Amino acid sequence: MSFVAAYDPTPSRRPRADFRILTVTPPVAPPGVAAALTRARLDWIWARAERAWYFANAANRASLALHAAFGFVEVGRGPEFQAVRFEGGTGVLPCAVRPLPGS
């Protein structure tokens, strides 16, 4: 499971966008599809917010590596994020900051 949103994780603020599950299966999808979808989601978020937040199971190395390539840095771990419980695993919460124009 993955999640990317334009939101502030403090309890007083609500998400403005919620993309809950995105799975790209390599044998079926052409190379680059996951990166293209991630870029499209981030373009949408950057037009509206300075930060993007995402979570995934710590065992989902492919998703974590993909998002790291887009500037996501881990800021937390826990058994649950946004009411999604990571049964048998740990959730990872990375965050990315909108790039400066022209970078």
C-alpha contacts under 8 A as a table, 3 or more apart, distances in Angstrom:
res1	aa1	res2	aa2	distance
1	M	20	R	7.22
1	M	21	I	5.30
1	M	22	L	6.78
1	M	23	T	7.47
1	M	55	F	7.80
1	M	56	A	5.66
1	M	57	N	6.98
2	S	19	F	7.94
2	S	20	R	6.18
2	S	21	I	5.46
2	S	22	L	6.22
2	S	54	Y	6.60
2	S	55	F	5.46
2	S	56	A	4.85
2	S	57	N	7.94
2	S	63	S	7.78
3	F	18	D	6.95
3	F	19	F	5.47
3	F	20	R	4.93
3	F	21	I	6.52
3	F	22	L	7.86
3	F	53	W	7.52
3	F	54	Y	4.75
3	F	55	F	5.32
3	F	56	A	7.07
4	V	17	A	7.91
4	V	18	D	6.58
4	V	19	F	5.73
4	V	20	R	7.41
4	V	41	R	7.68
4	V	52	A	6.45
4	V	53	W	5.43
4	V	54	Y	4.31
4	V	55	F	7.17
5	A	15	P	6.75
5	A	16	R	7.02
5	A	17	A	5.07
5	A	18	D	5.29
5	A	19	F	6.59
5	A	45	I	7.12
5	A	52	A	5.59
5	A	53	W	5.48
5	A	54	Y	6.60
6	A	15	P	6.36
6	A	16	R	5.74
6	A	17	A	5.77
6	A	18	D	7.90
6	A	45	I	5.71
6	A	48	R	7.35
6	A	49	A	5.85
6	A	50	E	7.92
6	A	51	R	6.32
6	A	52	A	5.08
6	A	53	W	6.64
7	Y	13	R	7.36
7	Y	14	R	6.57
7	Y	15	P	4.54
7	Y	16	R	5.89
7	Y	17	A	7.35
7	Y	49	A	7.71
7	Y	51	R	7.33
7	Y	52	A	6.95
7	Y	53	W	7.04
8	D	13	R	6.02
8	D	14	R	7.17
8	D	15	P	7.00
9	P	13	R	6.89
9	P	14	R	7.80
9	P	15	P	7.95
10	T	13	R	5.83
11	P	14	R	7.50
15	P	18	D	6.71
19	F	22	L	7.71
24	V	28	V	7.97
24	V	29	A	6.46
24	V	33	V	7.40
24	V	34	A	6.07
25	T	28	V	5.55
25	T	29	A	5.82
26	P	29	A	5.17
26	P	30	P	6.88
26	P	31	P	7.10
27	P	30	P	7.72
29	A	33	V	6.51
30	P	33	V	6.09
31	P	34	A	7.79
32	G	35	A	5.26
32	G	36	A	6.07
33	V	36	A	5.06
33	V	37	L	6.14
34	A	37	L	5.23
34	A	38	T	6.12
35	A	38	T	5.04
35	A	39	R	6.03
35	A	66	L	6.99
36	A	39	R	5.09
36	A	40	A	6.21
37	L	40	A	5.09
37	L	41	R	6.24
38	T	41	R	5.14
38	T	42	L	6.14
38	T	67	H	7.84
39	R	42	L	5.10
39	R	43	D	6.04
40	A	43	D	5.12
40	A	44	W	6.35
41	R	44	W	5.22
41	R	45	I	6.28
42	L	45	I	4.88
42	L	46	W	5.88
42	L	52	A	7.44
43	D	46	W	5.17
43	D	47	A	6.38
44	W	47	A	5.44
44	W	48	R	6.95
45	I	48	R	5.23
45	I	49	A	5.77
45	I	50	E	7.97
45	I	51	R	7.89
45	I	52	A	6.81
46	W	49	A	5.28
46	W	50	E	6.21
46	W	51	R	7.51
46	W	52	A	7.92
46	W	98	R	5.82
49	A	52	A	7.42
49	A	98	R	7.57
50	E	97	V	5.77
50	E	98	R	4.96
51	R	95	C	6.78
51	R	96	A	5.58
51	R	97	V	4.54
51	R	98	R	5.80
52	A	95	C	5.62
52	A	96	A	5.21
52	A	97	V	6.52
52	A	98	R	7.64
53	W	93	L	7.05
53	W	94	P	6.02
53	W	95	C	4.53
53	W	96	A	6.58
54	Y	93	L	5.87
54	Y	94	P	5.60
54	Y	95	C	6.40
55	F	81	F	7.34
55	F	91	G	6.57
55	F	92	V	5.44
55	F	93	L	4.61
55	F	94	P	6.37
56	A	60	N	6.60
56	A	63	S	7.43
56	A	64	L	7.36
56	A	91	G	5.59
56	A	92	V	5.52
56	A	93	L	7.05
57	N	60	N	5.42
57	N	86	F	6.61
57	N	89	G	6.51
57	N	90	T	5.78
57	N	91	G	4.53
57	N	92	V	6.05
58	A	61	R	6.84
58	A	64	L	7.84
58	A	89	G	6.90
58	A	90	T	5.57
58	A	91	G	5.56
58	A	92	V	5.59
59	A	89	G	7.34
59	A	90	T	7.92
60	N	63	S	5.66
60	N	64	L	6.42
61	R	64	L	5.08
61	R	65	A	5.97
62	A	65	A	5.23
62	A	66	L	6.12
63	S	66	L	5.07
63	S	67	H	6.20
64	L	67	H	5.28
64	L	68	A	6.07
65	A	68	A	5.01
65	A	69	A	6.39
66	L	69	A	5.35
66	L	70	F	6.97
67	H	70	F	5.08
67	H	71	G	6.65
67	H	72	F	5.49
68	A	71	G	5.08
68	A	72	F	4.63
68	A	73	V	6.38
69	A	72	F	7.22
70	F	96	A	7.67
71	G	96	A	5.47
71	G	97	V	7.45
72	F	94	P	5.46
72	F	95	C	4.97
72	F	96	A	4.31
72	F	97	V	7.77
73	V	94	P	4.88
73	V	95	C	5.42
73	V	96	A	6.35
74	E	92	V	6.80
74	E	93	L	5.70
74	E	94	P	3.86
74	E	95	C	6.38
75	V	92	V	7.91
75	V	93	L	5.76
75	V	94	P	5.30
75	V	95	C	6.57
76	G	92	V	5.99
76	G	93	L	4.96
76	G	94	P	6.89
77	R	90	T	6.61
77	R	91	G	5.43
77	R	92	V	4.54
77	R	93	L	5.90
78	G	81	F	7.23
78	G	90	T	5.67
78	G	91	G	5.17
78	G	92	V	6.70
79	P	85	R	5.89
79	P	86	F	5.38
79	P	87	E	7.58
79	P	89	G	7.13
79	P	90	T	5.14
79	P	91	G	5.63
80	E	83	A	6.14
80	E	84	V	5.33
80	E	85	R	4.30
80	E	86	F	5.89
80	E	90	T	7.78
80	E	91	G	6.32
81	F	84	V	5.29
81	F	85	R	6.76
81	F	91	G	7.16
81	F	93	L	7.92
85	R	91	G	7.96
86	F	89	G	5.25
86	F	90	T	5.69
86	F	91	G	5.93
87	E	90	T	7.73
99	P	103	S	6.33
100	L	103	S	5.66
